[in-house]
Amino acid sequence: MVDCAVNHGAGNAVLLLRRALTGPVASAPEEALPGIVIDDPRGIFLRLLVERLKFYRAIIAKRPDQVVFWKGWRNRVMEFLEAAA
């Protein structure tokens, strides 16, 4: 989450985390998130990586000139994916 917040901003990091969460946890108030016990941390982590890729694609869709950064952004996400394997 720290890397996500540094690269996307804290507000976007929370938004991406919410998209990665499932079940009742997904609708919990933001202030409750730090105290929630997660039963599938790996699954959430993998879904967060997918959300990050979607976020990057949305940037490129809005600003096609940003495509020059795609390879680096994708590689950053892939490093986290490889670490999780």
C-alpha angles and dihedrals in degrees: 000000000000092000090046092051093046093050101036103023126258095272093051091046090057090047092051091047091052090052089051094050121088136196124014091335089066092065097041116123114264093246090057095056097087091057098046118112110224117213096192108036094159092052091049090048092052092047089049089056090052090050090051091054090049089050091053091047090052090053090053092046090055095040113024091186087071091069088094087074096049096094093052093044091048092047090052091054091045091055089058091046092052090049089054093052 
